[in-house]
Amino acid sequence: MDKVPILGSVLVLFALLLTSAATRSAAQEPATRLVFQNAQMAVFEITLPARFDGEVHTAPFDEAAYVLDGELTVVAVPSGREVVRPGEIAWASKGTIHKSLNATDKPTKFLVIVLT
C-alpha cells in the first residue's frame, strides 16, 4: 500500500477526537487504525468505547463515517444530533463544526473516509 502524506490528517483528525485523554483511562480511549491512504483519500477504522464523548472540532476535510457495529452519534452545527446505525453514513463537509460520541453501553466501530 502506497502511503502518501495527507497534510497530517491523521494528527489533525484524531488529535481532536482524543483530546481530554488525560482524564480517561486506556480502556476509555478510541482505537484507530489506518486502513487505506493515497493522495485523494484516507480510510480509518475507529472503535469508540462505551459512553465515549469526543471533543467539538471543525472538519479539516470532507469526511464520511460509515458505521460497522453499534451506534455513532454525531452532533453538528447547525444540523443537530444524528444517530447513525450499521450500514448508514454520516457526512461532514470541510469546515463543519461537530463532535462524535457513543451514547450506548457497547463499543461502536466505524470507518472514517477522509477526502483530501
ZITAWO-V844991 format. One record per pair of residues at least 4 apart in sequence whose C-alpha atoms are under 6 Angstrom apart, sorted by the first residue. I is the first residue (numbers start at 0). J is the second residue. Records with the same first field share a line. If there is no record, write none. Layout:
I: J ; J
//
This chain:
2: 36
3: 37 ; 38
8: 12
9: 13
10: 14
16: 53 ; 54
23: 27
27: 48
29: 46 ; 47
30: 45 ; 46
31: 44 ; 45
32: 43 ; 44
33: 43
34: 42 ; 43
35: 41 ; 42
36: 40 ; 41
39: 114 ; 115
40: 113 ; 114 ; 115
41: 112 ; 113
42: 111 ; 112
43: 110 ; 111
44: 109 ; 110
45: 108 ; 109
46: 107 ; 108
47: 106 ; 107
48: 106
49: 101 ; 103 ; 104 ; 105 ; 106
50: 101 ; 102 ; 103
51: 100 ; 101
52: 100
53: 98 ; 99 ; 100
54: 98
55: 97 ; 98
56: 96 ; 97
57: 94 ; 95 ; 96
58: 93 ; 94 ; 95
59: 93
60: 93
61: 91 ; 92 ; 93 ; 114
62: 91 ; 112 ; 113
63: 89 ; 90 ; 111 ; 112
64: 88 ; 89 ; 110 ; 111
65: 87 ; 88 ; 109 ; 110
66: 84 ; 85 ; 86 ; 87 ; 109
67: 85 ; 108 ; 109
68: 85 ; 107 ; 108
69: 107
70: 83 ; 84 ; 107
71: 82 ; 83 ; 101
72: 81 ; 82 ; 99 ; 100 ; 101
73: 80 ; 81 ; 98 ; 99
74: 79 ; 80 ; 97 ; 98
75: 79 ; 96 ; 97
76: 96
83: 87
91: 95
//
